[in-house]
Amino acid sequence: MRAFVRFLLPDGTVRELGHGDFVGRLASAALQLDDERISEAHALVSLRGRSLRLLALRGRFAVEQRPTSDVELTAGLEVEVARGLVLGVVAVELPDQVLGIEGPDLAPQVLSGVSSLHLSPRPRITPRYTGDAAAWLYSAGDVFRVRVPGSSPQVLSPGVEFEVAGRAFRCIAMPLESAGQMPTFVGSGVYRPLRIEARFDTVHLHRPGEEVLTLSGLSARILSELVAFDGPVHWELLAREVWRGDSGSTPLRSKWDTNLARLRRKLRDARVRPDLVRSDRHGHLELVLYDGDHVQDRT
């Protein structure tokens, strides 16, 4: 129950990568390429609908001598990730269903290769091995297993439940199409760079290999104000800017909570990284930007 691609490397070895695995120079890359021309996070294998695709991250690649940032992976395809460095696609496996996991405060997520389950500050899956994880989930041939520190590995299949630090998690069968809608990110905290174009009444979010996400209305105004403040700001100050001159009967806090939740839902549904809009326990919010992110303030 795993979608994967097998790459033939120039040295004759074959490596298997699944949804969420990335190619790069980082030691944590699922396919590490020791070449100075390869970016730390060069390209990402991503499930889109019923196809596996290779998406450019911080590098570029070519197919049939033509530069591209997005290509469907099919048997026989050759991808030149650097001049003379070619990855050949030996096979692509696309089952009707793939194995996923869900639990308290953890939305359904597809499993691939080796993943780490963290519980703090909230449950999350990291698509690589991290030594400080609460549990590890990994494929071993045709089966998946979970290992919780201090216990023996347990075979996973749809319907199987396991407990980690008193929290119950459950394995589920996910249709291939829906699994492809899960957030896509790569190891070591490296995400595809964002270009945010804020125009106050609309905001456009550009990501390599993705459709442009266009926000409008109050969602766009909240995000635009965060761009304009360019740093932490208390929710009430930001809300008064958004609803300036509004004398409606609905309390400001109620409007703020409703529309902030709506904005976060839109970002989550579009597979934008979850910490783009971050709030602390004291009511302050800020826009969190990673290396490579770029903001255009046209408010």
C-alpha angles and dihedrals in degrees: 000000000000133000111218146154127219116218124199109217125211091254091059098255122129122223127191120217130181139192110312095018117126140206118224151109095275116109088233093058114118086227109029115196115195097212127118090222092062118089120233088252103020107163140354132221106223134178112231115178105307097340138078113227136188111227126194114240114171095342140049134234138190135228118196088354092301119118113236140162099208132038135162111241113234133162111277095024117135119208118194105206091177131003106294093000105109130178113201120207107230098175143346122209118201113173121190090245135026131199118260139174133222136174146144108332090353117109117215110284132181118243121228134172108319120352133176124217116215124187103191132112083356133336113284139158121232112197095226141048116285119177096219095056123125090228141354128226119196144163119245109186108303096348138069123224136190124211123195115193110267096020138083121261115272124212113240129215135148111301096019114131128200134180129229119185091336095312121115121223128184135206117229138186110242123197109244093242095054093044088061090063094065119114112277120215138141136235131280091037092292113147130176107273119258129218109200118196109191118195098163097238091045135024124197120202115198121197130172111260094008136097115258110266111222119196123191140175120021094345089059093045093052092049092044091052090052088052091049094049090050094199144036114325132177114254094237094055091048092046092051089055092050095047096034110163093007108139096176122143096244111101114251093236092054092051091047096050092046096049096041089054089049092052092049091048091053091050092047093048089051091051095246112157110272099234098058089104107037129182131189132214092265096062098260122135133194141173109250114213126190129206107289095026115124131196126202110196106203096153 
